[in-house]
Amino acid sequence: MTSDTTPEAPAAPVAPVALVTGAASGIGAATARLFAERGHHVVAVDVDKEGLAELDTLDGVATLVGDVSEEDTNTAAVRLATDLFGRLDAAVLNAGIGGAGPLESPGAIERFDRLWAVNVRSVALGIRAAVPALRAGGGGAIVATSSVSGLRGDPGTWGYNATKAAVINLVRGTAIDYAAENIRINAIAPGGTATALTAAQIADPRFSELITGRIPVHRWADPREQAEVIWFLTSPAASYVTGVTVPVDGGLSANGGILPPPR
C-alpha cells in the first residue's frame, strides 16, 4: 500500500537557554562561552559594555548592558531570554565585586553598601526575576557565585566575607522554598581564580606564591574550571542537588591552615 502523505520531518531540538550575569570577564565570560559551545542560547549581562562585545561574536549569544543590583536590569534580562529564545532553563548569578577596606576607614560602610548591592542584592533580584520563567518551563536551575571567603574569614576583607557568606545562606533558603517546583538553586565557592579581580595578586610573585602555597594543588584556577562546575550544577546530572555550595578551590577549604600542604 502506498500513501501520498509525506511524513513530517522531526522537529528540531529546542536549544536550552541560560542567563549569565557578570559575563564580561572571568568566571562569567568562561561560563557564557562554555554554555554557548555546548549548544545553549545565552543572555550575557554586565555593566562592562566593551567586555560584552567579545561575546556578541558568538552564535546564540545576546548581550545586555546593565547593573544587576537594580531590579529593572534583572527583569529585562529574563524578558530578553524569553522574547528572543522562547524560554529560560538556567540562570547563573555570577556578578560580584571586591573591596571594602578596614572597617574604621573613611567610606568603609558606603563601600560595604555597594558590595552588598552587587554581591547579595543582585542574587536575590536574579532569583526573583528568573523563577517565574523557570516555573513556566516546568523547572530549571539557578547557580550563584559565592567564594571560599564566604566559608571563613580573611584579613582585611570583612565586607567581602560577609556578602559571600550571605549568598550561601540565601541559596539555602531559596532552594528550600522552590524545590517542590523543580527549581534547583545552588552555589559555587571559588578559590583563587585567575580573573580581573585577582590580577594584581597574581602579578605579585611573592603574594602569588604565598597564596598558591596554601592551596593543596599549588596553583590558581582557570575560570573555565569554575564554569565546568556551574555547568554540572545546571545539568540533569545534578537533578538531586539543591541548596548546596560547592567549593571549587583546589583543596583550600580542606586545609586547616596550621601547616602548609605538601608539595
C-alpha positions in Angstrom: 0.0 0.0 0.0 1.3 3.4 -0.9 0.4 6.8 0.5 0.6 10.3 -0.9 1.2 11.7 2.5 4.7 12.9 3.1 6.0 12.1 6.6 6.7 15.2 8.5 10.3 15.8 9.4 11.0 15.5 13.1 11.1 18.8 14.9 14.5 20.2 15.6 15.5 20.0 19.2 14.9 23.2 21.1 18.2 24.7 22.4 18.2 25.3 26.2 18.6 28.9 27.3 20.9 30.3 30.1 21.2 33.7 31.6 24.7 34.7 32.9 25.4 37.8 34.9 28.9 39.3 35.4 29.6 37.8 31.9 32.1 40.3 30.6 35.1 38.7 32.1 36.5 36.0 34.4 34.2 33.2 35.5 31.1 34.8 33.9 32.7 35.1 30.5 34.1 31.5 30.7 30.6 30.3 31.7 28.9 32.1 28.8 31.4 30.7 26.3 31.1 27.2 27.7 27.3 27.2 27.6 27.3 28.6 24.0 29.9 26.0 22.9 27.6 23.2 24.2 24.5 24.3 22.4 22.8 26.8 24.7 21.4 30.1 23.8 22.9 32.6 26.2 21.9 36.0 27.5 25.0 37.6 28.9 24.7 40.6 31.3 27.2 43.0 32.6 27.9 46.7 33.2 31.0 46.4 31.1 29.9 47.1 27.5 33.3 46.6 26.0 33.8 43.3 27.7 30.4 42.0 26.5 31.3 43.0 22.9 33.6 39.9 22.6 30.6 37.6 23.4 28.5 39.3 20.8 30.5 37.5 18.2 29.4 34.1 19.4 26.4 32.3 17.8 23.3 32.2 20.0 24.6 34.8 22.5 22.6 38.0 23.2 24.1 40.7 25.5 22.6 43.2 27.8 24.4 46.1 29.4 23.1 46.8 32.9 23.6 46.9 36.6 22.2 43.7 38.2 21.9 45.3 41.6 18.9 47.1 40.0 15.6 45.2 39.6 14.9 46.5 36.2 18.1 45.0 34.8 17.2 41.6 36.1 13.6 41.8 34.7 15.0 43.0 31.3 17.5 40.1 31.2 14.8 37.4 31.7 12.5 39.2 29.3 15.3 39.2 26.7 15.8 35.5 27.1 12.1 34.6 26.8 11.5 37.1 23.9 14.5 36.1 21.8 14.7 32.4 22.6 11.2 31.5 24.0 12.3 30.1 27.4 14.7 30.1 30.3 16.3 26.9 31.6 19.2 28.2 33.8 20.3 31.4 35.5 24.0 31.8 36.6 24.1 34.8 39.0 27.8 35.4 39.0 28.2 39.2 39.2 30.4 40.4 42.0 32.9 42.9 43.2 35.6 43.0 45.9 36.8 45.6 48.3 35.6 47.5 51.5 38.9 48.3 53.3 39.4 48.5 57.0 36.2 48.7 59.0 37.1 52.0 60.6 38.4 53.7 57.4 36.6 56.6 55.9 33.9 55.4 53.4 34.1 51.8 54.6 30.3 51.5 55.2 29.5 53.2 51.9 31.8 50.7 50.1 30.1 47.9 52.0 26.7 49.1 50.9 27.9 48.7 47.3 29.4 45.3 48.0 26.1 44.2 49.4 24.1 45.6 46.4 26.3 43.8 43.8 27.2 40.6 45.7 23.9 39.8 47.5 21.0 42.0 46.4 21.7 41.1 42.8 21.4 37.4 43.6 18.1 37.9 45.3 16.8 40.0 42.4 18.1 37.5 39.9 16.3 34.6 41.6 13.2 36.7 41.9 13.3 37.5 38.2 14.2 34.0 37.0 11.8 31.9 39.0 8.6 32.7 37.0 10.3 31.9 33.7 11.8 28.7 35.0 8.4 27.8 36.5 6.7 28.3 33.2 9.0 25.7 31.6 8.4 23.2 34.3 11.6 23.9 36.4 15.2 24.7 35.9 18.4 25.6 37.8 20.0 28.6 39.3 23.6 28.8 40.3 25.1 31.8 42.3 28.8 32.6 42.7 29.9 32.8 46.4 33.5 32.3 47.4 35.7 30.4 49.8 35.8 33.8 51.5 32.2 33.2 52.4 33.1 30.0 54.2 35.6 31.6 56.6 37.2 34.9 57.3 40.2 36.6 55.6 42.2 39.5 57.0 41.2 42.9 55.7 38.2 41.8 53.6 35.4 41.7 56.2 32.9 43.2 53.8 33.6 40.7 51.0 33.5 37.8 53.6 30.1 39.0 54.9 28.5 39.3 51.5 29.8 36.0 50.1 28.6 34.2 53.3 25.2 35.8 52.8 25.0 34.3 49.3 25.4 30.8 50.8 22.5 31.1 53.1 20.4 32.9 50.5 20.9 29.9 48.3 20.0 27.5 51.1 16.8 29.4 52.0 15.5 29.9 48.4 16.4 26.3 47.4 14.0 25.1 50.1 11.3 27.5 49.0 11.4 26.4 45.4 12.5 22.7 45.5 8.9 21.4 45.1 8.6 23.3 41.9 11.6 21.5 40.3 13.7 24.7 40.6 17.1 23.8 42.0 19.3 26.6 43.5 23.0 26.0 44.3 26.2 28.0 44.5 29.9 27.5 43.9 32.6 28.8 46.2 35.6 29.5 44.0 39.1 29.6 45.5 41.9 31.6 43.9 41.0 32.0 40.3 42.8 33.9 37.6 40.3 36.8 36.9 40.4 40.6 36.8 39.6 40.6 40.5 42.9 38.7 41.3 45.1 40.0 38.5 47.1 42.3 40.8 47.7 39.4 43.3 48.8 37.1 40.6 51.2 39.7 39.1 53.0 40.0 42.5 55.3 36.9 42.6 55.7 37.0 46.4 52.0 37.2 47.1 51.1 34.7 44.4 53.5 32.2 45.9 52.1 32.8 49.3 48.5 32.1 48.1 49.3 29.0 45.9 51.5 27.6 48.7 48.3 27.3 50.9 46.3 25.6 48.1 46.9 21.8 48.0 47.1 21.7 44.2 49.5 24.7 44.3 48.1 26.8 41.5 45.4 29.3 40.6 42.2 28.0 39.0 41.4 28.8 35.4 37.9 30.4 35.1 36.9 27.5 32.8 37.3 25.1 35.7 34.8 27.1 37.7 32.5 27.2 34.6 32.6 23.4 34.4 31.2 23.0 37.9 28.5 25.6 37.1 27.6 23.6 34.0 27.3 20.4 36.1 25.0 22.1 38.7 22.6 23.3 35.9 22.7 19.9 34.1 20.4 16.9 34.5 23.3 15.1 36.2 22.7 17.3 39.2 19.0 16.7 39.3 19.0 15.7 43.0 21.3 18.5 44.1 19.9 21.7 45.6 20.7 24.1 48.4 24.4 23.3 48.4 27.6 25.4 47.9 30.4 23.5 46.2 33.9 24.7 47.0 35.9 24.8 43.7 39.2 25.7 45.4 41.9 23.1 44.8 41.5 21.8 48.3 42.0 25.2 50.0 39.0 24.9 52.3 40.0 21.4 53.3 43.3 22.7 54.7 43.1 23.7 58.4 45.9 26.2 57.8 48.2 25.1 60.7 50.7 23.5 58.3 51.3 24.1 54.6 50.1 21.3 52.3 52.9 19.1 50.9 54.4 20.0 47.5 
